[in-house]
Amino acid sequence: FDYIFKNLKNLRKNFNENDIRYINSAIKRFGYIYKDENEEKILDLMIALETLLSTDPMELGLKISQRTLVLLEDATESKKSIQEFVKKCYSKRSELAHGKKKKPFTIDGKDLTDEQVGDRLEDLVRYAINEVITLHLKMKKQNKILDYLDENLIK
């Protein structure tokens, strides 16, 4: 965590509040997970991920999952597994936000509990926040980061 805090301190020192508002918002949402129940944790984590990886309210789960895939390309999980997980989390987010009937969360042939989904998503979003902070220090703007992620989807 020292690396993350060092990056965050560097970010706050070198950028005005408005330029990094999206990162601060994602971190704030991430912090909410420690006081909420599992469903709320999933909802807040997905909002944090959306805040990092989207500026357009019309960008749906597919775009978020694709950008997450590029952002986390060095993760130990397979790309297909990451993308499938994030797409299902986006569907779960919509289910929770709109009060829909709960559906089983099945991935890789296994049903996961809300607690398991939340714990896995927590790790993924923590990693994503750190990666976006690192990219922001280099690219200086969220739209440049999103363009970079989109360009690398094609490769």
PyMOL commands that place a pseudoatom at each C-alpha (Angstrom):
pseudoatom trace, name=CA, resn=PHE, resi=1, chain=A, elem=C, hetatm=0, pos=[0.000, 0.000, 0.000]
pseudoatom trace, name=CA, resn=ASP, resi=2, chain=A, elem=C, hetatm=0, pos=[2.975, 2.334, 0.434]
pseudoatom trace, name=CA, resn=TYR, resi=3, chain=A, elem=C, hetatm=0, pos=[3.327, 2.526, -3.363]
pseudoatom trace, name=CA, resn=ILE, resi=4, chain=A, elem=C, hetatm=0, pos=[-0.343, 3.497, -3.742]
pseudoatom trace, name=CA, resn=PHE, resi=5, chain=A, elem=C, hetatm=0, pos=[-0.111, 6.189, -1.056]
pseudoatom trace, name=CA, resn=LYS, resi=6, chain=A, elem=C, hetatm=0, pos=[3.093, 7.559, -2.579]
pseudoatom trace, name=CA, resn=ASN, resi=7, chain=A, elem=C, hetatm=0, pos=[1.417, 7.774, -6.003]
pseudoatom trace, name=CA, resn=LEU, resi=8, chain=A, elem=C, hetatm=0, pos=[-1.654, 9.411, -4.523]
pseudoatom trace, name=CA, resn=LYS, resi=9, chain=A, elem=C, hetatm=0, pos=[0.416, 11.982, -2.631]
pseudoatom trace, name=CA, resn=ASN, resi=10, chain=A, elem=C, hetatm=0, pos=[2.356, 12.750, -5.832]
pseudoatom trace, name=CA, resn=LEU, resi=11, chain=A, elem=C, hetatm=0, pos=[-0.907, 13.050, -7.752]
pseudoatom trace, name=CA, resn=ARG, resi=12, chain=A, elem=C, hetatm=0, pos=[-2.424, 15.481, -5.246]
pseudoatom trace, name=CA, resn=LYS, resi=13, chain=A, elem=C, hetatm=0, pos=[0.767, 17.536, -5.197]
pseudoatom trace, name=CA, resn=ASN, resi=14, chain=A, elem=C, hetatm=0, pos=[0.983, 17.867, -8.990]
pseudoatom trace, name=CA, resn=PHE, resi=15, chain=A, elem=C, hetatm=0, pos=[-2.638, 18.282, -10.084]
pseudoatom trace, name=CA, resn=ASN, resi=16, chain=A, elem=C, hetatm=0, pos=[-5.432, 20.595, -9.096]
pseudoatom trace, name=CA, resn=GLU, resi=17, chain=A, elem=C, hetatm=0, pos=[-8.522, 19.131, -7.462]
pseudoatom trace, name=CA, resn=ASN, resi=18, chain=A, elem=C, hetatm=0, pos=[-10.668, 19.451, -10.570]
pseudoatom trace, name=CA, resn=ASP, resi=19, chain=A, elem=C, hetatm=0, pos=[-8.263, 17.415, -12.732]
pseudoatom trace, name=CA, resn=ILE, resi=20, chain=A, elem=C, hetatm=0, pos=[-8.305, 14.450, -10.343]
pseudoatom trace, name=CA, resn=ARG, resi=21, chain=A, elem=C, hetatm=0, pos=[-11.890, 14.738, -9.136]
pseudoatom trace, name=CA, resn=TYR, resi=22, chain=A, elem=C, hetatm=0, pos=[-12.786, 11.427, -10.813]
pseudoatom trace, name=CA, resn=ILE, resi=23, chain=A, elem=C, hetatm=0, pos=[-10.002, 9.587, -8.967]
pseudoatom trace, name=CA, resn=ASN, resi=24, chain=A, elem=C, hetatm=0, pos=[-10.979, 11.140, -5.629]
pseudoatom trace, name=CA, resn=SER, resi=25, chain=A, elem=C, hetatm=0, pos=[-14.603, 10.172, -6.289]
pseudoatom trace, name=CA, resn=ALA, resi=26, chain=A, elem=C, hetatm=0, pos=[-13.607, 6.567, -7.018]
pseudoatom trace, name=CA, resn=ILE, resi=27, chain=A, elem=C, hetatm=0, pos=[-11.493, 6.414, -3.853]
pseudoatom trace, name=CA, resn=LYS, resi=28, chain=A, elem=C, hetatm=0, pos=[-14.377, 7.870, -1.833]
pseudoatom trace, name=CA, resn=ARG, resi=29, chain=A, elem=C, hetatm=0, pos=[-16.736, 5.189, -3.193]
pseudoatom trace, name=CA, resn=PHE, resi=30, chain=A, elem=C, hetatm=0, pos=[-14.103, 2.543, -2.491]
pseudoatom trace, name=CA, resn=GLY, resi=31, chain=A, elem=C, hetatm=0, pos=[-13.993, 3.713, 1.126]
pseudoatom trace, name=CA, resn=TYR, resi=32, chain=A, elem=C, hetatm=0, pos=[-17.736, 3.199, 1.528]
pseudoatom trace, name=CA, resn=ILE, resi=33, chain=A, elem=C, hetatm=0, pos=[-17.357, -0.572, 1.183]
pseudoatom trace, name=CA, resn=TYR, resi=34, chain=A, elem=C, hetatm=0, pos=[-16.023, -0.928, 4.701]
pseudoatom trace, name=CA, resn=LYS, resi=35, chain=A, elem=C, hetatm=0, pos=[-19.293, 0.053, 6.314]
pseudoatom trace, name=CA, resn=ASP, resi=36, chain=A, elem=C, hetatm=0, pos=[-21.876, -1.387, 3.953]
pseudoatom trace, name=CA, resn=GLU, resi=37, chain=A, elem=C, hetatm=0, pos=[-23.467, -4.771, 3.478]
pseudoatom trace, name=CA, resn=ASN, resi=38, chain=A, elem=C, hetatm=0, pos=[-22.417, -6.984, 0.568]
pseudoatom trace, name=CA, resn=GLU, resi=39, chain=A, elem=C, hetatm=0, pos=[-24.955, -5.691, -1.955]
pseudoatom trace, name=CA, resn=GLU, resi=40, chain=A, elem=C, hetatm=0, pos=[-24.023, -2.084, -1.193]
pseudoatom trace, name=CA, resn=LYS, resi=41, chain=A, elem=C, hetatm=0, pos=[-20.345, -3.000, -1.424]
pseudoatom trace, name=CA, resn=ILE, resi=42, chain=A, elem=C, hetatm=0, pos=[-20.815, -4.352, -4.954]
pseudoatom trace, name=CA, resn=LEU, resi=43, chain=A, elem=C, hetatm=0, pos=[-22.814, -1.274, -5.945]
pseudoatom trace, name=CA, resn=ASP, resi=44, chain=A, elem=C, hetatm=0, pos=[-20.207, 1.169, -4.578]
pseudoatom trace, name=CA, resn=LEU, resi=45, chain=A, elem=C, hetatm=0, pos=[-17.305, -0.734, -6.138]
pseudoatom trace, name=CA, resn=MET, resi=46, chain=A, elem=C, hetatm=0, pos=[-18.969, -0.712, -9.548]
pseudoatom trace, name=CA, resn=ILE, resi=47, chain=A, elem=C, hetatm=0, pos=[-19.686, 3.013, -9.225]
pseudoatom trace, name=CA, resn=ALA, resi=48, chain=A, elem=C, hetatm=0, pos=[-16.000, 3.518, -8.378]
pseudoatom trace, name=CA, resn=LEU, resi=49, chain=A, elem=C, hetatm=0, pos=[-14.955, 1.503, -11.448]
pseudoatom trace, name=CA, resn=GLU, resi=50, chain=A, elem=C, hetatm=0, pos=[-17.395, 3.385, -13.684]
pseudoatom trace, name=CA, resn=THR, resi=51, chain=A, elem=C, hetatm=0, pos=[-16.091, 6.703, -12.335]
pseudoatom trace, name=CA, resn=LEU, resi=52, chain=A, elem=C, hetatm=0, pos=[-12.544, 5.732, -13.243]
pseudoatom trace, name=CA, resn=LEU, resi=53, chain=A, elem=C, hetatm=0, pos=[-13.267, 4.255, -16.654]
pseudoatom trace, name=CA, resn=SER, resi=54, chain=A, elem=C, hetatm=0, pos=[-16.141, 6.252, -18.093]
pseudoatom trace, name=CA, resn=THR, resi=55, chain=A, elem=C, hetatm=0, pos=[-17.131, 9.833, -18.742]
pseudoatom trace, name=CA, resn=ASP, resi=56, chain=A, elem=C, hetatm=0, pos=[-20.249, 9.011, -20.742]
pseudoatom trace, name=CA, resn=PRO, resi=57, chain=A, elem=C, hetatm=0, pos=[-23.388, 7.833, -18.954]
pseudoatom trace, name=CA, resn=MET, resi=58, chain=A, elem=C, hetatm=0, pos=[-24.302, 5.864, -22.068]
pseudoatom trace, name=CA, resn=GLU, resi=59, chain=A, elem=C, hetatm=0, pos=[-21.201, 3.666, -21.847]
pseudoatom trace, name=CA, resn=LEU, resi=60, chain=A, elem=C, hetatm=0, pos=[-22.459, 0.368, -20.556]
pseudoatom trace, name=CA, resn=GLY, resi=61, chain=A, elem=C, hetatm=0, pos=[-20.938, -2.711, -18.999]
pseudoatom trace, name=CA, resn=LEU, resi=62, chain=A, elem=C, hetatm=0, pos=[-19.232, -3.882, -22.176]
pseudoatom trace, name=CA, resn=LYS, resi=63, chain=A, elem=C, hetatm=0, pos=[-17.139, -0.717, -22.529]
pseudoatom trace, name=CA, resn=ILE, resi=64, chain=A, elem=C, hetatm=0, pos=[-16.272, -0.683, -18.819]
pseudoatom trace, name=CA, resn=SER, resi=65, chain=A, elem=C, hetatm=0, pos=[-15.295, -4.368, -18.930]
pseudoatom trace, name=CA, resn=GLN, resi=66, chain=A, elem=C, hetatm=0, pos=[-13.149, -3.840, -22.043]
pseudoatom trace, name=CA, resn=ARG, resi=67, chain=A, elem=C, hetatm=0, pos=[-11.294, -0.914, -20.500]
pseudoatom trace, name=CA, resn=THR, resi=68, chain=A, elem=C, hetatm=0, pos=[-10.813, -2.870, -17.269]
pseudoatom trace, name=CA, resn=LEU, resi=69, chain=A, elem=C, hetatm=0, pos=[-9.374, -5.706, -19.309]
pseudoatom trace, name=CA, resn=VAL, resi=70, chain=A, elem=C, hetatm=0, pos=[-6.732, -3.448, -20.858]
pseudoatom trace, name=CA, resn=LEU, resi=71, chain=A, elem=C, hetatm=0, pos=[-6.024, -1.698, -17.555]
pseudoatom trace, name=CA, resn=LEU, resi=72, chain=A, elem=C, hetatm=0, pos=[-5.462, -4.998, -15.745]
pseudoatom trace, name=CA, resn=GLU, resi=73, chain=A, elem=C, hetatm=0, pos=[-3.592, -6.790, -18.519]
pseudoatom trace, name=CA, resn=ASP, resi=74, chain=A, elem=C, hetatm=0, pos=[-0.785, -7.707, -16.124]
pseudoatom trace, name=CA, resn=ALA, resi=75, chain=A, elem=C, hetatm=0, pos=[-3.152, -9.345, -13.627]
pseudoatom trace, name=CA, resn=THR, resi=76, chain=A, elem=C, hetatm=0, pos=[-2.737, -13.036, -12.918]
pseudoatom trace, name=CA, resn=GLU, resi=77, chain=A, elem=C, hetatm=0, pos=[-6.273, -13.875, -14.054]
pseudoatom trace, name=CA, resn=SER, resi=78, chain=A, elem=C, hetatm=0, pos=[-7.033, -14.655, -17.672]
pseudoatom trace, name=CA, resn=LYS, resi=79, chain=A, elem=C, hetatm=0, pos=[-8.339, -11.771, -19.759]
pseudoatom trace, name=CA, resn=LYS, resi=80, chain=A, elem=C, hetatm=0, pos=[-11.519, -13.659, -20.552]
pseudoatom trace, name=CA, resn=SER, resi=81, chain=A, elem=C, hetatm=0, pos=[-12.162, -14.285, -16.856]
pseudoatom trace, name=CA, resn=ILE, resi=82, chain=A, elem=C, hetatm=0, pos=[-11.641, -10.607, -15.951]
pseudoatom trace, name=CA, resn=GLN, resi=83, chain=A, elem=C, hetatm=0, pos=[-13.906, -9.353, -18.730]
pseudoatom trace, name=CA, resn=GLU, resi=84, chain=A, elem=C, hetatm=0, pos=[-16.645, -11.872, -17.952]
pseudoatom trace, name=CA, resn=PHE, resi=85, chain=A, elem=C, hetatm=0, pos=[-16.475, -11.045, -14.246]
pseudoatom trace, name=CA, resn=VAL, resi=86, chain=A, elem=C, hetatm=0, pos=[-16.724, -7.269, -14.782]
pseudoatom trace, name=CA, resn=LYS, resi=87, chain=A, elem=C, hetatm=0, pos=[-19.617, -7.633, -17.262]
pseudoatom trace, name=CA, resn=LYS, resi=88, chain=A, elem=C, hetatm=0, pos=[-21.492, -9.778, -14.751]
pseudoatom trace, name=CA, resn=CYS, resi=89, chain=A, elem=C, hetatm=0, pos=[-20.708, -7.275, -11.992]
pseudoatom trace, name=CA, resn=TYR, resi=90, chain=A, elem=C, hetatm=0, pos=[-22.154, -4.509, -14.155]
pseudoatom trace, name=CA, resn=SER, resi=91, chain=A, elem=C, hetatm=0, pos=[-25.327, -6.577, -14.606]
pseudoatom trace, name=CA, resn=LYS, resi=92, chain=A, elem=C, hetatm=0, pos=[-25.368, -7.186, -10.840]
pseudoatom trace, name=CA, resn=ARG, resi=93, chain=A, elem=C, hetatm=0, pos=[-24.970, -3.430, -10.278]
pseudoatom trace, name=CA, resn=SER, resi=94, chain=A, elem=C, hetatm=0, pos=[-27.956, -2.746, -12.511]
pseudoatom trace, name=CA, resn=GLU, resi=95, chain=A, elem=C, hetatm=0, pos=[-29.969, -5.435, -10.731]
pseudoatom trace, name=CA, resn=LEU, resi=96, chain=A, elem=C, hetatm=0, pos=[-29.206, -3.872, -7.348]
pseudoatom trace, name=CA, resn=ALA, resi=97, chain=A, elem=C, hetatm=0, pos=[-29.617, -0.237, -8.411]
pseudoatom trace, name=CA, resn=HIS, resi=98, chain=A, elem=C, hetatm=0, pos=[-32.983, -0.861, -10.052]
pseudoatom trace, name=CA, resn=GLY, resi=99, chain=A, elem=C, hetatm=0, pos=[-34.402, -3.255, -7.454]
pseudoatom trace, name=CA, resn=LYS, resi=100, chain=A, elem=C, hetatm=0, pos=[-34.639, -6.201, -9.831]
pseudoatom trace, name=CA, resn=LYS, resi=101, chain=A, elem=C, hetatm=0, pos=[-35.049, -9.819, -8.805]
pseudoatom trace, name=CA, resn=LYS, resi=102, chain=A, elem=C, hetatm=0, pos=[-31.734, -11.322, -7.685]
pseudoatom trace, name=CA, resn=LYS, resi=103, chain=A, elem=C, hetatm=0, pos=[-30.180, -13.724, -10.143]
pseudoatom trace, name=CA, resn=PRO, resi=104, chain=A, elem=C, hetatm=0, pos=[-27.418, -16.225, -9.401]
pseudoatom trace, name=CA, resn=PHE, resi=105, chain=A, elem=C, hetatm=0, pos=[-23.918, -14.898, -10.063]
pseudoatom trace, name=CA, resn=THR, resi=106, chain=A, elem=C, hetatm=0, pos=[-22.274, -17.746, -11.939]
pseudoatom trace, name=CA, resn=ILE, resi=107, chain=A, elem=C, hetatm=0, pos=[-18.757, -17.511, -13.307]
pseudoatom trace, name=CA, resn=ASP, resi=108, chain=A, elem=C, hetatm=0, pos=[-16.486, -20.289, -14.507]
pseudoatom trace, name=CA, resn=GLY, resi=109, chain=A, elem=C, hetatm=0, pos=[-19.321, -22.716, -13.708]
pseudoatom trace, name=CA, resn=LYS, resi=110, chain=A, elem=C, hetatm=0, pos=[-19.477, -21.709, -10.031]
pseudoatom trace, name=CA, resn=ASP, resi=111, chain=A, elem=C, hetatm=0, pos=[-22.184, -19.786, -8.201]
pseudoatom trace, name=CA, resn=LEU, resi=112, chain=A, elem=C, hetatm=0, pos=[-20.665, -16.988, -6.134]
pseudoatom trace, name=CA, resn=THR, resi=113, chain=A, elem=C, hetatm=0, pos=[-22.233, -15.367, -3.093]
pseudoatom trace, name=CA, resn=ASP, resi=114, chain=A, elem=C, hetatm=0, pos=[-22.513, -11.579, -2.873]
pseudoatom trace, name=CA, resn=GLU, resi=115, chain=A, elem=C, hetatm=0, pos=[-19.671, -11.694, -0.355]
pseudoatom trace, name=CA, resn=GLN, resi=116, chain=A, elem=C, hetatm=0, pos=[-17.412, -13.587, -2.775]
pseudoatom trace, name=CA, resn=VAL, resi=117, chain=A, elem=C, hetatm=0, pos=[-18.300, -11.220, -5.621]
pseudoatom trace, name=CA, resn=GLY, resi=118, chain=A, elem=C, hetatm=0, pos=[-17.642, -8.193, -3.407]
pseudoatom trace, name=CA, resn=ASP, resi=119, chain=A, elem=C, hetatm=0, pos=[-14.277, -9.492, -2.211]
pseudoatom trace, name=CA, resn=ARG, resi=120, chain=A, elem=C, hetatm=0, pos=[-13.065, -10.288, -5.733]
pseudoatom trace, name=CA, resn=LEU, resi=121, chain=A, elem=C, hetatm=0, pos=[-14.367, -6.975, -7.059]
pseudoatom trace, name=CA, resn=GLU, resi=122, chain=A, elem=C, hetatm=0, pos=[-12.670, -5.129, -4.178]
pseudoatom trace, name=CA, resn=ASP, resi=123, chain=A, elem=C, hetatm=0, pos=[-9.282, -6.503, -5.224]
pseudoatom trace, name=CA, resn=LEU, resi=124, chain=A, elem=C, hetatm=0, pos=[-9.923, -5.632, -8.856]
pseudoatom trace, name=CA, resn=VAL, resi=125, chain=A, elem=C, hetatm=0, pos=[-11.043, -2.054, -8.125]
pseudoatom trace, name=CA, resn=ARG, resi=126, chain=A, elem=C, hetatm=0, pos=[-8.156, -1.453, -5.715]
pseudoatom trace, name=CA, resn=TYR, resi=127, chain=A, elem=C, hetatm=0, pos=[-5.760, -2.494, -8.486]
pseudoatom trace, name=CA, resn=ALA, resi=128, chain=A, elem=C, hetatm=0, pos=[-7.640, -0.367, -11.043]
pseudoatom trace, name=CA, resn=ILE, resi=129, chain=A, elem=C, hetatm=0, pos=[-7.449, 2.743, -8.845]
pseudoatom trace, name=CA, resn=ASN, resi=130, chain=A, elem=C, hetatm=0, pos=[-3.704, 2.353, -8.515]
pseudoatom trace, name=CA, resn=GLU, resi=131, chain=A, elem=C, hetatm=0, pos=[-3.267, 1.807, -12.259]
pseudoatom trace, name=CA, resn=VAL, resi=132, chain=A, elem=C, hetatm=0, pos=[-5.370, 4.876, -13.104]
pseudoatom trace, name=CA, resn=ILE, resi=133, chain=A, elem=C, hetatm=0, pos=[-3.376, 7.000, -10.644]
pseudoatom trace, name=CA, resn=THR, resi=134, chain=A, elem=C, hetatm=0, pos=[-0.162, 5.817, -12.311]
pseudoatom trace, name=CA, resn=LEU, resi=135, chain=A, elem=C, hetatm=0, pos=[-1.547, 6.571, -15.780]
pseudoatom trace, name=CA, resn=HIS, resi=136, chain=A, elem=C, hetatm=0, pos=[-2.846, 9.973, -14.683]
pseudoatom trace, name=CA, resn=LEU, resi=137, chain=A, elem=C, hetatm=0, pos=[0.609, 10.938, -13.453]
pseudoatom trace, name=CA, resn=LYS, resi=138, chain=A, elem=C, hetatm=0, pos=[1.892, 10.233, -16.988]
pseudoatom trace, name=CA, resn=MET, resi=139, chain=A, elem=C, hetatm=0, pos=[-1.047, 11.332, -19.155]
pseudoatom trace, name=CA, resn=LYS, resi=140, chain=A, elem=C, hetatm=0, pos=[-2.464, 14.134, -16.984]
pseudoatom trace, name=CA, resn=LYS, resi=141, chain=A, elem=C, hetatm=0, pos=[-6.113, 13.822, -18.166]
pseudoatom trace, name=CA, resn=GLN, resi=142, chain=A, elem=C, hetatm=0, pos=[-8.830, 11.188, -17.788]
pseudoatom trace, name=CA, resn=ASN, resi=143, chain=A, elem=C, hetatm=0, pos=[-9.868, 11.423, -21.442]
pseudoatom trace, name=CA, resn=LYS, resi=144, chain=A, elem=C, hetatm=0, pos=[-6.293, 10.629, -22.527]
pseudoatom trace, name=CA, resn=ILE, resi=145, chain=A, elem=C, hetatm=0, pos=[-6.310, 7.565, -20.271]
pseudoatom trace, name=CA, resn=LEU, resi=146, chain=A, elem=C, hetatm=0, pos=[-9.623, 6.377, -21.717]
pseudoatom trace, name=CA, resn=ASP, resi=147, chain=A, elem=C, hetatm=0, pos=[-8.378, 6.974, -25.278]
pseudoatom trace, name=CA, resn=TYR, resi=148, chain=A, elem=C, hetatm=0, pos=[-5.247, 4.972, -24.460]
pseudoatom trace, name=CA, resn=LEU, resi=149, chain=A, elem=C, hetatm=0, pos=[-7.320, 2.096, -23.056]
pseudoatom trace, name=CA, resn=ASP, resi=150, chain=A, elem=C, hetatm=0, pos=[-9.640, 2.161, -26.077]
pseudoatom trace, name=CA, resn=GLU, resi=151, chain=A, elem=C, hetatm=0, pos=[-6.724, 2.194, -28.522]
pseudoatom trace, name=CA, resn=ASN, resi=152, chain=A, elem=C, hetatm=0, pos=[-5.241, -0.837, -26.811]
pseudoatom trace, name=CA, resn=LEU, resi=153, chain=A, elem=C, hetatm=0, pos=[-8.505, -2.786, -27.080]
pseudoatom trace, name=CA, resn=ILE, resi=154, chain=A, elem=C, hetatm=0, pos=[-7.802, -3.264, -30.771]
pseudoatom trace, name=CA, resn=LYS, resi=155, chain=A, elem=C, hetatm=0, pos=[-4.306, -4.694, -30.301]
for i in range(1, 155): cmd.bond("trace and resi %d" % i, "trace and resi %d" % (i + 1))
show_as sticks, trace
zoom trace
